[in-house]
Every structure is written in structure tokens, then in C-alpha cells.
């Protein structure tokens, strides 16, 4: 007999958690989520898709990024050898580009030509806009009015890359509300 604790913390053979599966979206979006799941599973097994992902990860994103031996931090903390993974060296300056690349390629595979995203500090928006520019996809980024004010440089970068940045003025005018609008 399986321990209840185990079934609550570990996914089943389909990657789902427990009786309800862990997928909670409005019913109106279910057909799109199911289509996405089918295409994702097919893309995982498609060597051509995987080869394109590997090629762009290396030659566009700049992966793998380097490890930096933090000698001073190692000495300060008593000798445990500490390394820092330099994701800031990836194209656009953050790890967000990795996910955006996979999503952009999957959208392209599915014949989708418009990407809708949300962002708070702007890094996800910049990464998404970068991939959309490379793949010639339309890009719409929702961003809270307050975040736009605080992150004007990233807003400039998104627009420079061809994204349409839509201002969210409801609620707190931040990421929380931009997610709902998107």
C-alpha cells in the first residue's frame, strides 16, 4: 500500500500530482492546454525540434554559461568550494531566455504566430520579445503601470525588439494584475 504522503508529493507516471492532476485552468482554456500538452510531448520525441533547440541554445542564447569559482566567498565561508553559475552571461542577461526559447519554438511548431506574455521587472518580457524578434512572431507583453514606471529601460528594450507593451492599470498595477490581463 502506498503512503498518502508519497502520493501527495510525487508525480504519477504522467507527471500529475494526485487525483486531480495539478492542472487548474478555466474550462474555456482546456482545449488550448490539451493541444499544448500533445505538441509538447511530440516535440520531446522529435529529434529535429531538439536539434534546433540545442543549436539555438548554444549559438543564440550562449549556453552553456560558465561556472565561476568564487574564491573569496569560498575563503570567507570556511573552505567549501563555491561556484556561481553565470546565467547573467546568457543573451538578454538572465535565465529567462531559456524558457522563452522553448516556448517560442513550440509556438512556431504549432503554427502560432502571436505570443502573449506578462512581466514584472521586465526580464521575462525582454526575453520573450527577443525570441519573438528572432522567430518573426508578434509579441504582446502585459505589464503593470507601476512596473512600467520602475522598469522603463526594459520597456524600451521590449519596444526596440518590436513588442507591443500593454499597460495594466487595474488593481495594484503590478505583475499580479498583468498576469490576469494576459
Backbone as numpy.savetxt, mean C-alpha at the origin, in Angstrom:
# Nx Ny Nz CAx CAy CAz Cx Cy Cz
-9.09 -32.50 19.36 -9.93 -31.32 19.36 -9.05 -30.07 19.36
-9.40 -29.09 18.55 -8.59 -27.89 18.43 -8.95 -26.88 19.52
-7.92 -26.28 20.07 -8.08 -25.27 21.10 -8.76 -24.03 20.50
-9.74 -23.46 21.20 -10.43 -22.26 20.73 -9.46 -21.12 20.51
-8.47 -21.01 21.39 -7.46 -19.95 21.26 -6.76 -20.05 19.91
-6.42 -21.27 19.49 -5.73 -21.46 18.21 -6.58 -20.99 17.04
-7.86 -21.34 17.02 -8.70 -20.96 15.89 -8.96 -19.47 15.85
-8.85 -18.80 16.97 -9.07 -17.36 16.97 -7.84 -16.59 16.50
-6.67 -17.18 16.61 -5.45 -16.46 16.30 -4.77 -16.90 15.01
-5.15 -18.05 14.47 -4.49 -18.56 13.28 -5.48 -18.64 12.12
-5.03 -18.31 10.92 -5.93 -18.41 9.77 -6.12 -19.87 9.36
-7.24 -20.15 8.70 -7.46 -21.50 8.18 -6.72 -21.66 6.85
-6.96 -22.77 6.15 -6.24 -23.07 4.91 -6.51 -22.04 3.81
-7.59 -21.27 3.91 -7.89 -20.23 2.92 -7.41 -18.85 3.38
-6.71 -18.80 4.53 -6.22 -17.53 5.04 -7.26 -16.74 5.79
-8.36 -17.38 6.19 -9.44 -16.71 6.89 -9.35 -16.98 8.38
-9.91 -16.09 9.16 -9.90 -16.21 10.61 -11.29 -16.53 11.12
-11.45 -17.73 11.65 -12.69 -18.09 12.31 -13.86 -18.29 11.37
-15.01 -18.44 11.93 -16.25 -18.76 11.23 -16.64 -17.71 10.19
-16.33 -16.45 10.44 -16.81 -15.38 9.58 -15.78 -14.90 8.56
-14.59 -15.40 8.61 -13.62 -15.14 7.56 -12.79 -13.88 7.67
-13.18 -12.93 8.45 -12.36 -11.73 8.60 -12.47 -10.74 7.47
-13.51 -10.84 6.66 -13.69 -9.93 5.53 -14.99 -9.18 5.77
-14.87 -7.94 6.18 -16.06 -7.17 6.55 -16.14 -5.92 5.67
-16.96 -6.00 4.64 -17.15 -4.87 3.72 -18.65 -4.75 3.42
-19.09 -3.59 3.00 -20.50 -3.45 2.63 -20.88 -4.43 1.51
-22.09 -4.91 1.57 -22.57 -5.90 0.58 -22.43 -5.38 -0.85
-22.58 -4.09 -1.05 -22.48 -3.52 -2.40 -21.07 -3.66 -2.98
-20.07 -3.89 -2.13 -18.69 -4.04 -2.60 -18.26 -5.50 -2.73
-19.10 -6.45 -2.31 -18.69 -7.85 -2.27 -18.28 -8.40 -3.63
-19.00 -8.07 -4.69 -18.62 -8.62 -6.00 -17.24 -8.11 -6.42
-16.94 -6.86 -6.12 -15.62 -6.31 -6.45 -14.53 -6.98 -5.61
-14.81 -7.23 -4.33 -13.84 -7.89 -3.45 -13.60 -9.33 -3.91
-14.66 -10.02 -4.32 -14.52 -11.39 -4.80 -13.74 -11.44 -6.11
-13.98 -10.48 -7.01 -13.21 -10.40 -8.26 -11.74 -10.16 -7.95
-11.48 -9.25 -7.03 -10.11 -8.96 -6.63 -9.43 -10.20 -6.06
-10.13 -10.93 -5.22 -9.56 -12.15 -4.64 -9.20 -13.17 -5.73
-10.10 -13.38 -6.68 -9.83 -14.33 -7.78 -8.60 -13.91 -8.57
-8.52 -12.62 -8.91 -7.39 -12.14 -9.70 -6.08 -12.20 -8.91
-6.15 -11.91 -7.63 -4.95 -11.98 -6.78 -4.42 -13.40 -6.73
-5.30 -14.36 -6.53 -4.88 -15.77 -6.48 -4.29 -16.19 -7.82
-4.91 -15.78 -8.92 -4.39 -16.10 -10.25 -3.03 -15.43 -10.49
-2.88 -14.19 -10.05 -1.61 -13.46 -10.24 -0.48 -14.11 -9.46
-0.79 -14.66 -8.29 0.23 -15.33 -7.50 0.83 -16.51 -8.27
0.03 -17.17 -9.07 0.48 -18.35 -9.81 0.99 -18.01 -11.21
0.88 -16.76 -11.62 1.25 -16.33 -12.98 2.70 -15.88 -13.00
3.56 -16.68 -13.62 4.99 -16.37 -13.63 5.29 -15.06 -14.36
4.53 -14.74 -15.40 4.74 -13.48 -16.12 4.45 -12.28 -15.21
3.36 -12.36 -14.46 3.03 -11.30 -13.50 4.12 -11.18 -12.45
4.55 -12.30 -11.90 5.58 -12.30 -10.87 6.91 -11.75 -11.40
7.24 -12.08 -12.65 8.48 -11.58 -13.25 8.42 -10.06 -13.42
7.27 -9.54 -13.84 7.12 -8.09 -13.97 7.24 -7.41 -12.61
6.64 -8.02 -11.60 6.72 -7.48 -10.23 8.17 -7.45 -9.76
8.90 -8.55 -9.98 10.31 -8.60 -9.56 11.15 -7.57 -10.32
10.92 -7.48 -11.64 11.69 -6.54 -12.46 11.47 -5.10 -12.01
10.22 -4.71 -11.83 9.93 -3.33 -11.42 10.37 -3.07 -9.98
10.27 -4.07 -9.13 10.75 -3.91 -7.75 12.23 -3.58 -7.73
12.97 -4.25 -8.58 14.42 -4.00 -8.62 14.77 -2.73 -9.39
14.21 -2.57 -10.58 14.67 -1.50 -11.48 13.89 -0.19 -11.36
12.72 -0.20 -10.77 11.95 1.02 -10.59 11.92 1.44 -9.12
11.61 0.50 -8.25 11.51 0.79 -6.81 12.89 0.89 -6.17
13.83 0.05 -6.63 15.17 0.07 -6.04 15.38 -1.00 -4.98
14.64 -2.10 -5.07 14.78 -3.19 -4.11 15.82 -4.18 -4.61
16.47 -4.88 -3.75 16.30 -4.76 -2.30 17.02 -3.53 -1.77
16.45 -2.91 -0.78 17.12 -1.78 -0.12 18.17 -2.34 0.83
19.12 -1.52 1.16 20.27 -2.00 1.94 19.98 -2.07 3.43
20.84 -2.83 4.09 20.88 -2.86 5.55 22.06 -2.01 5.99
21.86 -1.25 7.03 22.91 -0.38 7.56 23.26 -0.87 8.96
24.54 -1.16 9.18 24.99 -1.56 10.51 25.09 -0.30 11.37
24.27 -0.23 12.40 24.22 0.95 13.28 25.23 0.77 14.41
26.47 1.08 14.11 27.57 0.83 15.05 27.40 1.60 16.36
27.09 2.88 16.27 26.94 3.67 17.50 25.78 3.18 18.35
24.66 2.86 17.74 23.51 2.34 18.47 23.83 0.97 19.08
24.55 0.15 18.33 24.99 -1.15 18.84 25.82 -0.97 20.10
26.78 -0.06 20.06 27.64 0.18 21.22 26.85 0.78 22.39
25.95 1.69 22.09 25.16 2.35 23.13 24.26 1.36 23.87
23.76 0.37 23.16 22.80 -0.57 23.75 23.45 -1.87 24.24
24.75 -1.89 24.33 25.41 -3.02 24.99 25.90 -4.13 24.10
26.00 -3.91 22.82 26.67 -4.89 21.99 25.80 -5.76 21.10
24.49 -5.77 21.27 23.65 -6.51 20.33 23.80 -5.84 18.97
24.16 -6.60 17.96 24.40 -6.00 16.64 23.07 -5.53 16.04
22.97 -4.24 15.81 21.73 -3.64 15.33 21.91 -3.16 13.90
20.98 -3.59 13.06 20.97 -3.19 11.66 19.66 -2.45 11.39
19.72 -1.47 10.53 18.53 -0.73 10.12 18.26 -1.02 8.65
17.04 -1.40 8.34 16.64 -1.63 6.95 16.30 -0.27 6.35
16.96 0.08 5.27 16.88 1.42 4.69 15.77 1.55 3.66
14.52 1.41 4.11 13.38 1.57 3.21 13.27 3.00 2.69
13.90 3.94 3.37 13.89 5.32 2.89 14.65 5.47 1.57
15.42 4.46 1.19 16.16 4.51 -0.07 15.33 4.01 -1.26
14.15 3.47 -0.99 13.26 3.05 -2.08 12.73 4.29 -2.80
12.35 4.11 -4.07 11.78 5.22 -4.84 10.59 5.80 -4.07
10.50 7.06 -3.96 9.52 7.87 -3.21 9.87 7.98 -1.73
10.91 7.30 -1.26 11.40 7.50 0.09 10.70 6.75 1.20
9.93 5.73 0.88 9.25 4.97 1.93 8.83 3.60 1.40
8.48 2.73 2.32 8.05 1.37 1.97 6.70 1.34 1.26
5.96 2.42 1.27 4.61 2.46 0.69 4.61 2.09 -0.80
5.71 2.33 -1.48 5.79 2.06 -2.91 5.66 0.57 -3.21
6.07 -0.29 -2.28 6.00 -1.74 -2.50 4.55 -2.18 -2.69
3.68 -1.77 -1.79 2.27 -2.12 -1.87 1.61 -1.46 -3.08
1.94 -0.21 -3.32 1.35 0.51 -4.45 1.70 -0.17 -5.78
2.93 -0.67 -5.89 3.33 -1.37 -7.11 2.49 -2.62 -7.32
2.36 -3.43 -6.28 1.56 -4.65 -6.41 0.11 -4.35 -6.76
-0.46 -3.34 -6.12 -1.85 -2.99 -6.39 -2.01 -2.43 -7.80
-1.05 -1.61 -8.23 -1.13 -1.05 -9.58 -1.04 -2.12 -10.65
-0.12 -3.07 -10.47 0.02 -4.15 -11.44 -1.21 -5.06 -11.45
-1.77 -5.29 -10.28 -2.99 -6.11 -10.20 -4.15 -5.39 -10.89
-4.27 -4.09 -10.67 -5.32 -3.31 -11.34 -5.14 -3.36 -12.85
-3.90 -3.22 -13.31 -3.62 -3.30 -14.75 -4.03 -4.66 -15.30
-3.69 -5.71 -14.59 -4.04 -7.08 -15.00 -5.56 -7.23 -15.11
-6.29 -6.56 -14.23 -7.75 -6.65 -14.19 -8.43 -5.71 -15.19
-7.63 -4.91 -15.91 -8.19 -3.98 -16.87 -8.75 -2.71 -16.25
-8.35 -2.44 -15.01 -8.82 -1.22 -14.32 -7.84 -0.10 -14.65
-8.36 1.07 -15.01 -7.47 2.17 -15.38 -7.58 3.36 -14.45
-8.35 3.24 -13.38 -8.45 4.33 -12.40 -8.21 3.76 -11.01
-7.30 4.39 -10.30 -6.96 3.98 -8.94 -7.45 5.06 -7.99
-8.15 4.64 -6.94 -8.64 5.55 -5.91 -7.94 5.18 -4.61
-7.36 6.17 -3.95 -6.63 5.93 -2.71 -6.95 7.03 -1.71
-6.51 6.81 -0.49 -6.60 7.83 0.55 -5.22 7.95 1.18
-4.96 9.11 1.76 -3.67 9.31 2.41 -3.81 10.30 3.55
-2.93 10.19 4.51 -2.91 11.11 5.64 -1.73 12.05 5.49
-0.53 11.55 5.78 0.67 12.37 5.67 1.10 12.55 4.22
0.54 11.74 3.33 0.83 11.92 1.92 1.74 10.89 1.30
2.44 10.09 2.09 3.38 9.12 1.51 2.66 8.06 0.68
1.53 7.57 1.16 0.78 6.58 0.39 0.25 7.21 -0.90
-0.19 8.45 -0.82 -0.66 9.15 -2.01 0.44 9.36 -3.03
1.63 9.72 -2.57 2.77 9.92 -3.47 3.15 8.59 -4.13
3.20 7.52 -3.34 3.55 6.21 -3.89 2.51 5.76 -4.93
1.25 5.93 -4.61 0.18 5.54 -5.54 0.24 6.38 -6.80
0.42 7.68 -6.67 0.51 8.56 -7.83 1.72 8.20 -8.70
2.81 7.81 -8.07 4.03 7.43 -8.80 3.77 6.19 -9.65
3.16 5.18 -9.06 2.87 3.95 -9.80 1.85 4.22 -10.90
0.84 5.01 -10.60 -0.16 5.34 -11.63 0.47 6.07 -12.80
1.39 6.97 -12.53 2.07 7.69 -13.61 2.86 6.72 -14.48
3.56 5.78 -13.84 4.35 4.81 -14.59 3.45 3.90 -15.44
2.31 3.48 -14.87 1.42 2.55 -15.56 0.35 3.25 -16.41
0.41 4.58 -16.46 -0.56 5.38 -17.22 -1.99 5.12 -16.75
-2.17 5.12 -15.44 -3.49 4.94 -14.83 -3.93 6.27 -14.23
-5.24 6.52 -14.27 -5.79 7.70 -13.60 -5.65 7.50 -12.10
-5.34 8.57 -11.38 -5.14 8.48 -9.93 -5.94 9.56 -9.22
-6.79 9.12 -8.30 -7.56 10.05 -7.46 -7.20 9.75 -6.02
-6.74 10.76 -5.31 -6.33 10.60 -3.91 -7.20 11.48 -3.03
-7.84 10.88 -2.06 -8.63 11.62 -1.07 -7.74 11.94 0.12
-7.82 13.20 0.55 -6.97 13.66 1.65 -7.73 14.70 2.46
-7.67 14.56 3.76 -8.36 15.51 4.63 -7.80 16.92 4.49
-8.68 17.89 4.61 -8.29 19.30 4.48 -7.16 19.68 5.43
-7.24 19.19 6.66 -6.19 19.48 7.65 -4.87 18.84 7.25
-4.92 17.60 6.74 -3.69 16.94 6.29 -3.11 17.64 5.07
-3.96 18.13 4.18 -3.48 18.88 3.01 -2.71 20.11 3.47
-3.24 20.79 4.45 -2.57 21.99 4.97 -1.20 21.62 5.55
-1.15 20.53 6.31 0.10 20.14 6.99 1.11 19.51 6.05
0.64 18.90 4.98 1.53 18.14 4.09 1.53 18.70 2.67
1.66 19.99 2.55 1.54 20.63 1.24 2.60 20.15 0.24
3.79 19.80 0.70 4.82 19.31 -0.22 4.40 17.99 -0.86
3.84 17.08 -0.08 3.38 15.82 -0.65 2.19 16.02 -1.58
1.33 16.98 -1.28 0.22 17.31 -2.18 0.78 17.80 -3.51
1.79 18.66 -3.45 2.44 19.15 -4.66 3.01 17.99 -5.47
3.69 17.06 -4.80 4.28 15.91 -5.48 3.21 15.06 -6.17
2.09 14.80 -5.47 1.02 14.00 -6.06 0.48 14.67 -7.33
0.24 15.97 -7.24 -0.28 16.70 -8.40 0.74 16.73 -9.53
2.00 16.88 -9.20 3.07 16.87 -10.19 3.09 15.54 -10.95
2.76 14.47 -10.25 2.72 13.13 -10.85 1.42 12.87 -11.61
0.51 13.82 -11.61 -0.72 13.70 -12.38 -1.95 13.27 -11.59
-1.82 13.13 -10.28 -2.96 12.72 -9.46 -3.92 13.88 -9.24
-5.19 13.54 -9.13 -6.20 14.50 -8.69 -6.33 14.32 -7.18
-6.08 15.37 -6.42 -6.20 15.31 -4.96 -7.54 15.93 -4.58
-8.40 15.11 -3.98 -9.72 15.58 -3.57 -9.72 15.88 -2.08
-10.11 17.09 -1.76 -10.13 17.56 -0.37 -11.36 17.04 0.35
-11.13 16.47 1.55 -12.23 15.98 2.39 -12.43 16.99 3.52
-13.63 17.55 3.57 -13.90 18.60 4.56 -14.82 18.14 5.69
-15.23 16.89 5.67 -16.14 16.39 6.71 -15.36 15.94 7.95
-16.07 15.87 9.06 -15.51 15.34 10.31 -14.27 16.08 10.77
-13.23 15.30 11.07 -11.98 15.88 11.58 -11.10 16.42 10.45
-11.53 16.20 9.19 -10.79 16.66 8.01 -9.39 16.04 7.96
-9.28 14.77 8.39 -8.00 14.06 8.39 -8.19 12.69 7.74
-7.17 11.84 7.88 -7.16 10.52 7.24 -8.42 9.72 7.52
-8.89 9.72 8.75 -10.07 8.95 9.13 -11.24 9.24 8.20
-11.45 10.48 7.90 -12.57 10.87 7.04 -12.24 10.69 5.56
-10.97 10.82 5.20 -10.56 10.58 3.81 -10.81 9.13 3.43
-10.59 8.21 4.37 -10.86 6.78 4.13 -12.33 6.58 3.80
-13.19 7.21 4.57 -14.63 7.06 4.34 -15.05 7.63 2.99
-14.48 8.76 2.60 -14.82 9.38 1.32 -14.36 8.54 0.14
-13.15 7.98 0.26 -12.60 7.16 -0.83 -13.46 5.94 -1.04
